[in-house]
Amino acid sequence: MMQDKSPIIDVKGLETRFGKQLVHQHLDLTVYPGEIIAIIGESGCGKTTLLRALLMLMKPTAGSVELFGYDVWRCSSKEKELVRHRWGVMFQSGALFSSLTVLQNIMLPIEEGAQLYPGFGREIALVKLLMVGLPLSAASKYPSELSGGMLKRVALARALALDPELIFLDEPSAGLDPRSAAELDKLLLSLREQLGITLMVITHDLDTLWTIPDRVVFMGDQRVLAALPMEQLVLEPHPSIQAYFSNGRAKRYTRTAKGDING
C-alpha cells in the first residue's frame, strides 16, 4: 500500500439515489496507486452503483468523486476524456462482440483512441494478447470458440489496451472453475507486479478475497463499513460483517483465519 502518494481514487461524502431509494449516504473511499482493492457486501448494497459513479455513468446526488486528482463530475469534458483514457474496465460478462475476432475486440479501444496510437493498433493488440497469457493463434478466433477462462483473458487484454493505470473488474472469476479462477488471480497479481497498475475488483469469490487484495472494502448501511486486509476484516465485530462471513464456506474460512491469527 502506497499511502505516501496521492490517492488514485478519492470518494468523499457520496450520496446516490434511485428516485426516493437511498443507495449511498456519507460514503468515503480512498484507493492508492498500486493497490489491489476488493469490494464486497450483501446484494443490493450498492457495489455496482458505486462503480457506475466512478465510471461517470451515474451522477451522484451529493459528494465528490476524484480520479487521478480530477473531480470527474465537475471537471471539463476534455478532462473527463483524459481520465477515461487512464482506466480500463473488465465487465462480468466479458462484453465481447461475438461478430468480431479476438484481435478485433482488443483493438476496439485502441482504434477509438487512434490519436494516441496511430497505425499501431494490431501490434499493440497482439502484445496485450500475449500479456494475458494467450497464444497468438487465439487472435483469429471468435468468442464462441473460446473457453470461459480464455474469454476472461481476452476481456482483460481489452481492458489493458490503452495502458491504463487503473482497472475496474466486475466479478472477474464468475463462471470459472476453481483452477481457472486461481490462474486468473495469479495473472492479476503478476500484472500488478509488472505494470504497477491499480486494481479495483468487485467479487464474491472467497479464494480471490484471500489471495489478491491489499484491502477488502465492505459496503453496508449505504456506506463503507470497513476497508481492511482480509485477515483483519473477518474479525471486525460489526453485525453486518459478521453476518456476511457466518454461513457455510465463508464460515470455514473465517474459523481458519481466526485460528491462524490466535494460534
C-alpha positions as CSV (number, residue, x, y, z in Angstrom):
1,M,0.0,0.0,0.0
2,M,1.4,3.3,-1.0
3,Q,-0.2,5.9,1.2
4,D,2.7,8.3,0.9
5,K,1.4,9.1,-2.6
6,S,-1.8,11.0,-3.6
7,P,-4.9,8.8,-3.9
8,I,-5.8,7.5,-7.4
9,I,-9.4,7.3,-6.2
10,D,-10.8,9.6,-3.6
11,V,-14.6,9.5,-2.8
12,K,-16.0,11.8,-0.2
13,G,-19.5,12.1,1.2
14,L,-21.0,10.2,-1.7
15,E,-24.8,10.1,-1.9
16,T,-26.7,8.3,-4.7
17,R,-30.4,7.7,-5.1
18,F,-32.8,5.9,-7.4
19,G,-35.8,8.2,-7.1
20,K,-36.7,8.0,-3.3
21,Q,-34.5,5.0,-2.7
22,L,-31.2,5.9,-1.0
23,V,-28.3,3.8,-2.1
24,H,-25.3,5.6,-0.7
25,Q,-25.0,8.1,2.1
26,H,-21.8,9.6,3.6
27,L,-19.7,7.1,1.6
28,D,-16.0,7.7,1.8
29,L,-13.3,5.6,0.0
30,T,-9.7,6.2,-0.8
31,V,-7.5,4.0,-3.1
32,Y,-3.8,4.5,-3.5
33,P,-1.6,3.8,-6.6
34,G,-0.6,0.2,-6.9
35,E,-3.2,-1.2,-4.5
36,I,-5.5,-4.1,-5.3
37,I,-8.8,-3.3,-3.7
38,A,-11.8,-5.8,-3.5
39,I,-15.3,-4.5,-3.0
40,I,-17.8,-6.8,-1.2
41,G,-21.1,-6.6,0.6
42,E,-24.6,-8.1,0.5
43,S,-26.6,-8.0,-2.7
44,G,-28.2,-4.6,-3.1
45,C,-25.6,-2.7,-1.0
46,G,-24.6,-0.5,-3.9
47,K,-21.4,-2.0,-5.3
48,T,-22.4,-1.7,-8.9
49,T,-23.8,1.8,-8.3
50,L,-20.5,2.9,-6.8
51,L,-18.7,1.5,-9.9
52,R,-21.1,3.4,-12.2
53,A,-20.4,6.6,-10.3
54,L,-16.7,6.1,-10.7
55,L,-17.0,5.4,-14.4
56,M,-19.1,8.6,-14.9
57,L,-22.2,6.5,-15.8
58,M,-24.4,7.7,-12.9
59,K,-24.2,11.1,-11.4
60,P,-24.3,11.2,-7.6
61,T,-26.8,13.2,-5.7
62,A,-24.1,14.7,-3.5
63,G,-20.4,14.3,-2.6
64,S,-17.3,14.2,-4.8
65,V,-15.6,11.5,-6.9
66,E,-12.0,12.2,-7.7
67,L,-9.9,10.1,-10.0
68,F,-6.3,11.0,-10.8
69,G,-6.9,14.3,-9.0
70,Y,-9.9,15.3,-11.2
71,D,-13.4,15.7,-9.7
72,V,-15.0,13.7,-12.5
73,W,-18.4,15.2,-12.0
74,R,-17.2,18.8,-12.0
75,C,-14.3,18.8,-14.5
76,S,-14.4,19.8,-18.2
77,S,-15.3,17.4,-21.0
78,K,-11.7,17.4,-22.1
79,E,-10.5,16.4,-18.6
80,K,-13.2,13.7,-18.5
81,E,-11.8,12.2,-21.7
82,L,-8.3,12.3,-20.3
83,V,-9.4,10.4,-17.2
84,R,-11.2,7.8,-19.3
85,H,-8.0,7.0,-21.2
86,R,-6.3,6.3,-17.9
87,W,-8.6,3.4,-16.9
88,G,-9.7,0.1,-18.3
89,V,-12.8,-1.9,-17.4
90,M,-13.4,-5.7,-17.4
91,F,-17.1,-6.5,-17.3
92,Q,-18.5,-9.5,-15.6
93,S,-19.9,-11.0,-18.9
94,G,-16.8,-10.0,-20.8
95,A,-18.9,-7.8,-23.1
96,L,-17.0,-9.1,-26.2
97,F,-18.6,-8.6,-29.6
98,S,-19.5,-12.1,-30.9
99,S,-19.2,-10.9,-34.6
100,L,-15.6,-9.8,-34.1
101,T,-12.4,-11.8,-33.7
102,V,-10.4,-11.8,-30.5
103,L,-7.9,-9.4,-32.2
104,Q,-10.7,-7.1,-33.4
105,N,-12.2,-7.0,-29.9
106,I,-8.9,-6.0,-28.3
107,M,-8.3,-3.4,-31.0
108,L,-11.6,-1.6,-30.4
109,P,-10.5,0.8,-27.7
110,I,-7.2,1.3,-29.5
111,E,-9.0,2.4,-32.6
112,E,-11.2,4.7,-30.6
113,G,-8.1,6.3,-29.2
114,A,-6.3,6.3,-32.6
115,Q,-4.8,9.7,-32.0
116,L,-2.8,8.1,-29.2
117,Y,-1.6,5.1,-31.2
118,P,-1.8,5.9,-34.9
119,G,-1.1,2.9,-37.1
120,F,-0.1,0.5,-34.3
121,G,-3.4,-1.0,-33.3
122,R,-2.8,-4.5,-34.5
123,E,0.7,-4.7,-33.0
124,I,-0.5,-3.3,-29.6
125,A,-3.4,-5.7,-29.5
126,L,-1.1,-8.7,-30.1
127,V,1.2,-7.6,-27.3
128,K,-1.8,-7.4,-24.9
129,L,-2.9,-10.9,-26.0
130,L,0.5,-12.3,-25.0
131,M,0.5,-10.2,-21.8
132,V,-2.6,-12.1,-20.5
133,G,-1.1,-15.5,-21.4
134,L,-2.9,-16.3,-24.6
135,P,-1.2,-17.6,-27.7
136,L,-1.1,-15.6,-30.9
137,S,-3.2,-18.3,-32.5
138,A,-6.1,-17.1,-30.5
139,A,-6.2,-13.7,-32.3
140,S,-8.2,-15.0,-35.3
141,K,-10.7,-16.9,-33.2
142,Y,-14.2,-15.7,-32.4
143,P,-15.6,-15.5,-28.8
144,S,-17.8,-18.6,-29.4
145,E,-14.7,-20.7,-30.0
146,L,-13.1,-19.9,-26.6
147,S,-13.4,-21.4,-23.2
148,G,-14.6,-19.4,-20.3
149,G,-11.1,-18.8,-19.0
150,M,-9.9,-17.6,-22.4
151,L,-12.9,-15.2,-22.7
152,K,-12.0,-13.6,-19.4
153,R,-8.4,-13.2,-20.5
154,V,-9.5,-11.5,-23.8
155,A,-11.7,-9.2,-21.8
156,L,-8.7,-8.4,-19.6
157,A,-6.5,-7.8,-22.7
158,R,-9.0,-5.3,-24.0
159,A,-9.1,-3.5,-20.6
160,L,-5.3,-3.2,-20.9
161,A,-5.4,-2.0,-24.4
162,L,-4.6,1.7,-23.7
163,D,-2.0,1.0,-21.0
164,P,-4.3,2.1,-18.1
165,E,-3.1,3.0,-14.7
166,L,-6.3,1.7,-13.1
167,I,-8.5,-1.3,-14.0
168,F,-12.0,-1.9,-12.7
169,L,-13.0,-5.6,-12.7
170,D,-16.6,-6.7,-12.1
171,E,-16.8,-10.3,-10.8
172,P,-13.8,-11.4,-12.9
173,S,-13.9,-15.0,-11.8
174,A,-17.6,-15.5,-12.1
175,G,-18.5,-18.7,-14.0
176,L,-14.9,-20.1,-13.9
177,D,-13.9,-23.4,-12.4
178,P,-11.6,-23.2,-9.4
179,R,-8.4,-23.8,-11.4
180,S,-9.2,-21.2,-14.0
181,A,-10.2,-18.7,-11.3
182,A,-6.9,-19.3,-9.4
183,E,-4.9,-18.8,-12.6
184,L,-6.7,-15.5,-13.2
185,D,-5.9,-14.4,-9.7
186,K,-2.3,-15.2,-10.3
187,L,-2.3,-13.3,-13.6
188,L,-3.8,-10.2,-11.9
189,L,-1.1,-10.3,-9.2
190,S,1.6,-10.7,-11.9
191,L,0.2,-7.7,-13.9
192,R,0.2,-5.5,-10.8
193,E,3.8,-6.5,-10.2
194,Q,4.9,-6.0,-13.7
195,L,3.0,-2.8,-14.6
196,G,2.4,-1.2,-11.2
197,I,-1.3,-0.8,-12.0
198,T,-4.1,-0.3,-9.5
199,L,-7.0,-2.8,-9.5
200,M,-10.5,-2.4,-8.1
201,V,-12.3,-5.8,-8.0
202,I,-15.9,-6.4,-7.3
203,T,-16.1,-10.1,-6.2
204,H,-17.8,-12.7,-4.0
205,D,-15.1,-15.3,-4.6
206,L,-13.6,-16.2,-1.2
207,D,-10.4,-17.6,-2.8
208,T,-9.9,-14.3,-4.6
209,L,-10.6,-12.3,-1.4
210,W,-7.9,-14.3,0.5
211,T,-5.4,-14.2,-2.4
212,I,-5.1,-10.9,-4.2
213,P,-6.4,-7.7,-2.4
214,D,-4.3,-5.5,-0.2
215,R,-7.5,-4.3,1.4
216,V,-11.1,-5.5,1.2
217,V,-13.8,-2.8,1.3
218,F,-17.0,-3.9,3.0
219,M,-20.1,-2.0,2.0
220,G,-23.3,-1.8,4.0
221,D,-25.7,0.6,5.6
222,Q,-25.3,2.8,2.5
223,R,-21.6,3.4,3.2
224,V,-18.2,1.8,3.6
225,L,-18.2,-0.1,6.9
226,A,-14.5,-1.2,6.8
227,A,-11.5,-1.2,4.4
228,L,-9.0,-3.7,5.8
229,P,-6.8,-6.6,4.9
230,M,-9.0,-9.7,4.7
231,E,-7.5,-11.3,7.8
232,Q,-8.5,-8.2,9.8
233,L,-11.9,-7.7,8.2
234,V,-13.2,-11.2,9.2
235,L,-12.5,-10.2,12.8
236,E,-14.4,-6.9,12.7
237,P,-17.3,-7.0,15.2
238,H,-19.9,-5.1,13.1
239,P,-23.0,-7.2,12.8
240,S,-23.3,-6.9,9.1
241,I,-19.7,-8.0,8.5
242,Q,-20.1,-10.9,11.0
243,A,-23.3,-12.0,9.3
244,Y,-21.7,-11.9,5.9
245,F,-19.0,-14.4,7.0
246,S,-21.2,-16.6,9.2
247,N,-22.5,-19.1,6.8
248,G,-21.2,-22.2,5.0
249,R,-17.9,-21.9,3.2
250,A,-17.3,-18.3,4.4
251,K,-17.6,-19.5,8.0
252,R,-15.0,-22.2,7.5
253,Y,-12.6,-19.6,6.0
254,T,-13.2,-17.3,8.9
255,R,-12.7,-20.0,11.5
256,T,-9.4,-21.0,9.9
257,A,-8.3,-17.3,9.8
258,K,-9.1,-16.8,13.5
259,G,-7.2,-19.9,14.4
260,D,-4.2,-18.8,12.4
261,I,-4.2,-15.3,14.0
262,N,-4.9,-16.5,17.5
263,G,-2.6,-19.6,17.3
